[in-house]
Amino acid sequence: MTEFSAVDLSEEEGMQWQAVDSSQISEIGYESGAEYPLGIKFPPNKKQQASGLPGSEYRYANVTPELYAQLLAAKDNPVYNNSIGTFFGKIIKAYADLYPFVKVEAERPTEPAAASVTIEASGTSKKKENPQPSLDLDGDAANGTISPSTSLSIIDTMADDLLFTPGAVTDAQLAAGRDWYLTEAKKYDISTEKARTELKRFARPLQKLRTGIEARAKELTGATKRKIAAIDEEKRRLVRIVGGIEDEVLQPLTAWEQEEETRKANLASIVARLAGFAQTYHPDIPTLTAAIAELESFDLSTMQEYKVGAESAIAASLRVLKPELERRKVAEANEAELARLRAEAAERAERDRLAAIERAAKERAERDAAESVAAAERERLSAEQRAEAAEAKAKADQIEAEQKAQEALKRADIERIAAVAKERLRIEDEQREERIAAEARAKNKAHRLKIDNEALGAIIALDIPMDRAQDLLIAIDKGLIPHVTIQY
């Protein structure tokens, strides 16, 4: 932090002071054109009051008339809690780099009036001309004042930011103060109540010094936090603005990157679609053929850096689809052959049925004709018998014998006809059973062929060549591979 040379302001004129309504500040002054135009007077603390000294006075550089007017108007500004002290702490005191200051030390009433400036902007002190310590030289342990005889008295004379600078109060100074207090404490005989009370009074300045250090550290910490908060707020503002500028500068690149990302995503989706042909269900041979044609005619020149991936996806899909197409063609041919066999079997069965009906009708006609002949013959004989009632019994017997012979012949013919019909029925039953067995064999053959084709397609889908796949299927079917069978 920048240091400024000491300036003797004891004889300075032109600073216009005015009292303000503030618990932290007693008077504010301003001198336009001065190196340190803003003056701040603080109320005296207890030590200053006890010493008959006025409160501390500081002068601040780089304060414009506008900022001075805002400081005075802060009592009516709710942003700063209607407090001049809050405005001063947040806007001026917190930015010592921007508003460096000097301290004007007042003279003691019994000393010559020779004030000097202590520069405290950097957190270090330099005293010029008759330095006046703020230590109460007339005090002692009895009234709670650190004795000037101890090296601890330096703590009371140090500015806050200097006091809490590591090493500002040395270990040697602390040790010397400790030794002095311990030596003096041994003079008190604590065997009596009075001596114990005096010892407590003797140690009281140390207690006040300790609590004072804590209070001063708390105040300095608060000011530092406020400064950090202001810095953080300004950081966010600057980051927001600079980030916006960065976004504007990089906007063309961002747009290009987005377009490039979209392009790559589109090409990647095309590769995924090409690879998905192998997993897509194609319901029939025309659809499967169209898919293979689309893959084989795909224009790889449009895929740019995804060309290799597209080639691999197409090759992988074709390795699945082409064997599937061949399998489908074989299955379709088998189905057509099976349908033809079924049609022929049905046609033969219909022909056999019609032939059987025709044979049965012919046999019925033959039986009816024979019966008609027999009936006519019986009627003729009956008429002759009625007309020749008088013929001899021998002739009747002869006729009866002839009739019995004829009846025997008729029975033989009927039995022959029945035997022929029975044989025909037996032959028809055998032929029907043979047709049923042939149909069952054809159906079983078609079923086994379907199962074999499905198994062959699954083996080919594992990238096994057709001939090797067929050999493997035959070996499984023959039971040449232990523990492996095909369920038909």
SULCOR-V310303 format. One record per residue. N is the residue number from 1. RES is the residue in one small letter. SS is DSSP state (helix for helix, strand for strand, loop for the rest). Layout:
BEGIN
<<N,RES,SS> <N,RES,SS>>
END
This chain:
BEGIN
<<1,m,loop> <2,t,loop> <3,e,loop> <4,f,loop> <5,s,loop> <6,a,loop> <7,v,loop> <8,d,loop> <9,l,loop> <10,s,loop> <11,e,loop> <12,e,loop> <13,e,loop> <14,g,loop> <15,m,loop> <16,q,strand> <17,w,strand> <18,q,strand> <19,a,strand> <20,v,loop> <21,d,loop> <22,s,loop> <23,s,loop> <24,q,loop> <25,i,loop> <26,s,loop> <27,e,strand> <28,i,strand> <29,g,strand> <30,y,strand> <31,e,loop> <32,s,loop> <33,g,loop> <34,a,loop> <35,e,loop> <36,y,loop> <37,p,loop> <38,l,strand> <39,g,strand> <40,i,strand> <41,k,strand> <42,f,loop> <43,p,loop> <44,p,loop> <45,n,loop> <46,k,helix> <47,k,helix> <48,q,helix> <49,q,helix> <50,a,helix> <51,s,helix> <52,g,loop> <53,l,loop> <54,p,loop> <55,g,loop> <56,s,loop> <57,e,strand> <58,y,strand> <59,r,strand> <60,y,strand> <61,a,loop> <62,n,loop> <63,v,loop> <64,t,loop> <65,p,helix> <66,e,helix> <67,l,helix> <68,y,helix> <69,a,helix> <70,q,helix> <71,l,helix> <72,l,helix> <73,a,helix> <74,a,helix> <75,k,helix> <76,d,helix> <77,n,loop> <78,p,helix> <79,v,helix> <80,y,helix> <81,n,loop> <82,n,loop> <83,s,loop> <84,i,helix> <85,g,helix> <86,t,helix> <87,f,helix> <88,f,helix> <89,g,helix> <90,k,helix> <91,i,helix> <92,i,helix> <93,k,helix> <94,a,loop> <95,y,loop> <96,a,loop> <97,d,loop> <98,l,loop> <99,y,loop> <100,p,loop> <101,f,strand> <102,v,strand> <103,k,strand> <104,v,strand> <105,e,loop> <106,a,loop> <107,e,loop> <108,r,loop> <109,p,loop> <110,t,loop> <111,e,loop> <112,p,loop> <113,a,loop> <114,a,loop> <115,a,loop> <116,s,loop> <117,v,strand> <118,t,strand> <119,i,strand> <120,e,loop> <121,a,loop> <122,s,loop> <123,g,loop> <124,t,loop> <125,s,loop> <126,k,loop> <127,k,loop> <128,k,loop> <129,e,loop> <130,n,loop> <131,p,loop> <132,q,loop> <133,p,loop> <134,s,loop> <135,l,loop> <136,d,loop> <137,l,loop> <138,d,loop> <139,g,loop> <140,d,loop> <141,a,helix> <142,a,helix> <143,n,helix> <144,g,loop> <145,t,loop> <146,i,loop> <147,s,loop> <148,p,loop> <149,s,loop> <150,t,loop> <151,s,helix> <152,l,helix> <153,s,helix> <154,i,helix> <155,i,helix> <156,d,helix> <157,t,helix> <158,m,loop> <159,a,loop> <160,d,helix> <161,d,helix> <162,l,helix> <163,l,helix> <164,f,loop> <165,t,loop> <166,p,loop> <167,g,loop> <168,a,loop> <169,v,loop> <170,t,loop> <171,d,helix> <172,a,helix> <173,q,helix> <174,l,helix> <175,a,helix> <176,a,helix> <177,g,helix> <178,r,helix> <179,d,helix> <180,w,helix> <181,y,helix> <182,l,helix> <183,t,helix> <184,e,helix> <185,a,helix> <186,k,loop> <187,k,loop> <188,y,loop> <189,d,loop> <190,i,loop> <191,s,loop> <192,t,loop> <193,e,helix> <194,k,helix> <195,a,helix> <196,r,helix> <197,t,helix> <198,e,helix> <199,l,helix> <200,k,helix> <201,r,helix> <202,f,helix> <203,a,helix> <204,r,helix> <205,p,helix> <206,l,helix> <207,q,helix> <208,k,helix> <209,l,helix> <210,r,helix> <211,t,helix> <212,g,helix> <213,i,helix> <214,e,helix> <215,a,helix> <216,r,helix> <217,a,helix> <218,k,helix> <219,e,helix> <220,l,helix> <221,t,helix> <222,g,helix> <223,a,helix> <224,t,helix> <225,k,helix> <226,r,helix> <227,k,helix> <228,i,helix> <229,a,helix> <230,a,helix> <231,i,helix> <232,d,helix> <233,e,helix> <234,e,helix> <235,k,helix> <236,r,helix> <237,r,helix> <238,l,helix> <239,v,helix> <240,r,helix> <241,i,helix> <242,v,helix> <243,g,helix> <244,g,helix> <245,i,helix> <246,e,helix> <247,d,helix> <248,e,helix> <249,v,helix> <250,l,helix> <251,q,helix> <252,p,helix> <253,l,helix> <254,t,helix> <255,a,helix> <256,w,helix> <257,e,helix> <258,q,helix> <259,e,helix> <260,e,helix> <261,e,helix> <262,t,helix> <263,r,helix> <264,k,helix> <265,a,helix> <266,n,helix> <267,l,helix> <268,a,helix> <269,s,helix> <270,i,helix> <271,v,helix> <272,a,helix> <273,r,helix> <274,l,helix> <275,a,helix> <276,g,helix> <277,f,loop> <278,a,loop> <279,q,loop> <280,t,loop> <281,y,loop> <282,h,loop> <283,p,loop> <284,d,loop> <285,i,helix> <286,p,helix> <287,t,helix> <288,l,helix> <289,t,helix> <290,a,helix> <291,a,helix> <292,i,helix> <293,a,helix> <294,e,helix> <295,l,helix> <296,e,helix> <297,s,loop> <298,f,loop> <299,d,loop> <300,l,helix> <301,s,helix> <302,t,helix> <303,m,helix> <304,q,helix> <305,e,helix> <306,y,helix> <307,k,helix> <308,v,helix> <309,g,helix> <310,a,helix> <311,e,helix> <312,s,helix> <313,a,helix> <314,i,helix> <315,a,helix> <316,a,helix> <317,s,helix> <318,l,helix> <319,r,helix> <320,v,helix> <321,l,helix> <322,k,helix> <323,p,helix> <324,e,helix> <325,l,helix> <326,e,helix> <327,r,helix> <328,r,helix> <329,k,helix> <330,v,helix> <331,a,helix> <332,e,helix> <333,a,helix> <334,n,helix> <335,e,helix> <336,a,helix> <337,e,helix> <338,l,helix> <339,a,helix> <340,r,helix> <341,l,helix> <342,r,helix> <343,a,helix> <344,e,helix> <345,a,helix> <346,a,helix> <347,e,helix> <348,r,helix> <349,a,helix> <350,e,helix> <351,r,helix> <352,d,helix> <353,r,helix> <354,l,helix> <355,a,helix> <356,a,helix> <357,i,helix> <358,e,helix> <359,r,helix> <360,a,helix> <361,a,helix> <362,k,helix> <363,e,helix> <364,r,helix> <365,a,helix> <366,e,helix> <367,r,helix> <368,d,helix> <369,a,helix> <370,a,helix> <371,e,helix> <372,s,helix> <373,v,helix> <374,a,helix> <375,a,helix> <376,a,helix> <377,e,helix> <378,r,helix> <379,e,helix> <380,r,helix> <381,l,helix> <382,s,helix> <383,a,helix> <384,e,helix> <385,q,helix> <386,r,helix> <387,a,helix> <388,e,loop> <389,a,loop> <390,a,loop> <391,e,loop> <392,a,loop> <393,k,helix> <394,a,helix> <395,k,helix> <396,a,helix> <397,d,helix> <398,q,helix> <399,i,helix> <400,e,helix> <401,a,helix> <402,e,helix> <403,q,helix> <404,k,helix> <405,a,helix> <406,q,helix> <407,e,helix> <408,a,helix> <409,l,helix> <410,k,helix> <411,r,helix> <412,a,helix> <413,d,helix> <414,i,helix> <415,e,helix> <416,r,helix> <417,i,helix> <418,a,helix> <419,a,helix> <420,v,helix> <421,a,helix> <422,k,helix> <423,e,helix> <424,r,helix> <425,l,helix> <426,r,helix> <427,i,helix> <428,e,helix> <429,d,helix> <430,e,helix> <431,q,helix> <432,r,helix> <433,e,helix> <434,e,helix> <435,r,helix> <436,i,helix> <437,a,helix> <438,a,helix> <439,e,helix> <440,a,helix> <441,r,helix> <442,a,helix> <443,k,helix> <444,n,helix> <445,k,helix> <446,a,helix> <447,h,helix> <448,r,helix> <449,l,helix> <450,k,helix> <451,i,helix> <452,d,helix> <453,n,helix> <454,e,helix> <455,a,helix> <456,l,helix> <457,g,helix> <458,a,helix> <459,i,helix> <460,i,helix> <461,a,loop> <462,l,loop> <463,d,loop> <464,i,loop> <465,p,loop> <466,m,helix> <467,d,helix> <468,r,helix> <469,a,helix> <470,q,helix> <471,d,helix> <472,l,helix> <473,l,helix> <474,i,helix> <475,a,helix> <476,i,helix> <477,d,helix> <478,k,loop> <479,g,loop> <480,l,loop> <481,i,loop> <482,p,loop> <483,h,loop> <484,v,loop> <485,t,loop> <486,i,loop> <487,q,loop> <488,y,loop>>
END
